[in-house]
Amino acid sequence: SVLFDGTGDFLSIPYSDVYAPGAGNYTAECWIYTATDNQSQPLLMGLWNGSSAYSWALQLGAGTSMYPRFLIWDGSSYNDNPATTKITISAWNHIAVVRNHNIFTLFLNGVSVKTATITGTAATVDTPLTIGATSSGGQPFTGNISDARFTKSSRYPFIPLKQTVTTTTSFQDGI
């Protein structure tokens, strides 16, 4: 994990289409740990520079709210989607936002805490992917972030295959 002290430090990865969501399915997720519940809308990760170039963001609510939220900017308006469930302070929390077609689901520790239908597409912006604050150092997070990732698939919830797997050979044969 990476420890962020809340003074504007962040990780920055140069812009790439790899983490530009476009119109497809995607998942943005990370593990966080914080001991403080009074932060100013800290950015966990996103393409969000804090001044003019916005696409998507995964962050926490302001002050003592500390609820996860995701934001989408379509080039003309924001779509702000806060949960009403707070993270647990002084414990590891897993936060994920999943887009499956036009349905966005926000998960906190594996439980869906917000669902929204958004028909727009996140704007394409040439700004770095940042973790821990915006690319200008604003909205800094205080605490640890681990295993942050963005994938162009709907990773959650896990839906088992609806087919039966059969075999004619025992897995124990030949032992």
Salt bridges, closest charged atoms under 4 A:
GLU29 OE1 - HIS94 NE2 2.72
GLU29 OE2 - ARG149 NE 2.60
GLU29 OE2 - ARG155 NE 3.41
ASP80 OD2 - ARG69 NH2 2.39
